[in-house]
């Protein structure tokens, strides 16, 4: 058995095998999988979630597992129970733990406390490894490759855990990356430096929103809940929107991705654009997370 806490836990060959496994899972998505019949997956969500929570539950059930859901607002955590105690208790009930938590490093801490595998479903603004695997899988489905693509990451790059994980993985797979963020919401320089030095990645930064030349544009929302000043967050959000007019400068085969939920950074009228790819991207969540759960339970990728 093994944990998946950060995209850095996975080397390139392992990621490639996971994506191949996800493709096999998708081809047989509606076929009964009984490989983990009798096993129990606990989903511990200390933050709100729709896609991540539901897709992990669906993935576990499609693998034959039962689900034990844990909701923070209805738990003893509201009475002051420590994360350590919560993890040790739930670890005694389940065979694998999937956890989302607002505190950076919480998933790594949980893995240190638990005897069973822990999968990080997002820890604060730190890491979201399974979202990155979904993103890589979705890009491969749409483009057939990652190496040599021009990928632009747009929005709140300071707080978006999905973007941190994705930048590292894109560098690993040889994409050229442009980072477009409002002033003050730039990507952590340490992550950029690490990706450049480790993979020789080509990364540029800008405060301007220009989609021309990009093969993939990946947008994330301005995370207002992580701002002390809601007005400042709203002002920044208004300056970084993917309007239909902006798409006129995009390549005809550019795909527009988003980890969701999208608020007003992509208006509804863009949903009907041939560039919109985020709903297809979201559907990749179940087979990819099936592959991750199987990998964690077995400690290897078949």
N, C-alpha and C positions, 0 to 999 in steps of 0.2 A: 504494500500500500504506500501511497505517496501523497503529499500535499501539493496544491497549486496556489501559491500566495502572490507571486509576482511573475511577470513575463520573463524576468531574468532567471527564474527557476528552470526555464525550458531552453534547451539549445536548438539550433536550427533543424537538425535531423529529427528531433522529437516533435517539433512543431509541424514539420512536413508530414510525419506519420499521423499526427492528430488530425490534420486536415484531410488526409486520405481516409482515415477512419470515419470522419464526419461525412464524407461523400458516400461511403458505404451505408452509413446509418440513414442518410437522406433517401437513398434509393429504396430502402426497405422501411421507411418511416412508419407506414401503417400496417406493418407486419408485426406480429406479437414477438417481443424479445423477452425471454425468460431467464437470461443469464444471471440475474441478480434477484430472482424470486426468493422471498423470505427475508431480504435485506431491507433496512430502514434508512431513509435519508431524512435528516433534520434540516429544515431551512430556517435559519435564525436571521431575521431582518430587523435591525435596530433603526433603519431608515426606511422611508416609503419606497416602494418599487412596484412596477407593473410587469414589464417585459422580463426583467431578470428573474424575479420571483416566480412568475408563472411558467417561464420557459424551463427553469431548473426543475420545478415540480413536474412538468410534463415530461421532461427528459428522464427523470428518475422513474416515473410511472411506466414510460415506454420501455425501460430496461427491466421492468418487473418489480421495482421497489415499491414499498409503502412510504407514505410521507408523514412526517411529524412537523407541522408548521409551528413556528414560534413567533409571536408578535410582541414587540417590545411594550406597546401601550397596555397590553393585557397580561403582562408578566410581573414577576416579583422584582424585576429590575426597577420598577417604579417605586418599590418599597425600600430600595437601596441595596439590593443584592449585588455583589461584585461580579464583574465579567468573569473573573476566574472561577467563582463558584457556579455561575450559570453554565459555563463551558463544561466543567467537570460533571455536573449533573446530566446535561443533555448528552454528553459523551457516553454516559452509561446507558442511554436509551437507544442510541442510533449507531449505524455502521459507517456513516459519513456525514459530515457537517458542512453545510453551505452557509456562509455568513456574510452579511453586509453590515457595516458599522461606520458611524460618522468619524471615528477617531483613527487617524493615520497610525498604522502599525498594529491595529487591533487584531487583524487576521493572523499576523505572524505570532502574536502573543497567544491567540487561541490555539494555534497549531502546537505551541510549546506545552500547553496544558492538556491537550487531548491525546488519547491513544489511537483514535481513529483519524482517517484523513480529513483535512480541512480544505475547502475551496473558498478562495477569496472572491466574493461577489461585489467587491468595492469597499475600500476602507478610506473614508474621507476623500481628500483630494490626491491620494497617493497612487493606488494601483487598481486596475480592473482587468485582470489578465484574460478572463474568458470573453469579455467584450472585444478585446484585441484579436483573439482567435476568430471570432465571428467576423470581424472586419476584414481580416486577411482572407478568409474563406469567401466572403461576398465579393471582394475585389477579384479573386481568382475566377469566380464564376462569371463575372461580367467581362473581365479583360483577358483571362487566360494566362496572365503572368503578373508579377509585381516588379521584378527587376526592370529598371529603365523607365518606369512610369513616372510622370510628373504628378505628385500628390500634394495638394494644398490643404493644410489644416487651418480652420477659420474659427475665430470666436474667443471665448474665455479660456485661453491656454494656461493660465495661472492655476485655475481651480479644477479643471477637467481631468479627472483621473484617467478616463478613456484615452485622452490625447497623449498623456505621458507614456502610457504603455504602448500606444500605437506608434509614436515616433521611434521608440527603441526598436520595435519589430520591423518597421519600414526600412530603417537603416540596416538591420540585419539582412533583409531580403533585397537590398540594392535599389530601392526607389530614391528618386530625387525629391526632396521635400521643401516646400515653402510654408513658412509659418506666418499667418496673417492675424494679428491680434490688436485690439485697441491699446493705446498707450496705458501702461499700468497693469495690463493683463497678459503680458508676454510669458512664454514658456520659461521655466526655471533654467537658467544658463548652465547649471551643472548637468542637467539631463541632455541638453544639446551637446555639450562638450564630451560627455561620455559616449554618446552615439557617434559623434564624429571620430573620436579617437579609437573606438573599438571596432567600428565597421568601415571607416573611411567614408562615411555618409556625406552627401552634398546637401547642406541645409542653409537656406536663406531666410531672412526675417523682414517683415514689412508691417507698417501700420495702415496700409492702403488695401482696399478690397478690389481686386482685379482678377477675374476668373480666366482670362484668356491664357491659352497655353497649357492649362491643367487637364490631365486625363481623369483625375479623381479630385473632387472637392468635398472635404469632410467638414461638416459644420457642427459646432456645439453651441448650446445656449449660453447666455450670460447667467451665471449661477447666482441669482439675486439673494438666495438664502445664505450665501457665504459672505455677503456684504454687510458692513455696519450701517451704511447709508443707502436705503432703498432708492432714493431719488438719483443718486449717482449711478446705481446699477441700471435703472431704467433709461437714463440718458445714454449710457454706453450701448445698451441693447438696441436703441433706435438707430445708432450709427453703423451697426453691423448687421444688415438684413439682406437676404438673398432675394432681391426683387426680380420680377419677370424682365424688367429692363436690363438688369445686370447680367442676366443669362444670355442676352443677345450677343455678348462678346465671347461666350463660351464655345469650345469646340463642339461640333455636332454630336460626337459620341462621348462627351464628358458625362460621368455619372456623379450625382449629388447624393452624398451619404450623411447620415445623422444618427447618433446613438439613441435618440429619443429619450424623454419627451421633447418635442419641439414646441415652442411657445409662439413668439412672434418673429423669431429670426428667419423663419421660412414661412411666408404667408400661405394660406390654403390654396390660392390659385396656382402655386408652383407644383402642387401635388399632381396635377394633370400634365405637367411638362414631361417630355421624353427623357429629360435628364434625371428626374426624381427616381431614386433607387432605394430610399430608406425603408420602405415597407418590405421590399424583397430582402433587404439586409436583415431586418428584424426576424423574418421567417427562417433565417439561417441559425437562429439561436438554439432551437431544439436539437437538431442533429449535432451541432458543435458541442453543446453541453452534454449530450449523450456520450460523445467521444471522451470528453474530459472526465465525466463520472466513471466511465469504464476504466480509463487510464489510472485514476486515483485508487480505485478498488483493487485493480490487478497489479499496480506498480509497474506496468509496462503497456505499450501500445501493440496490439496484435497486428 
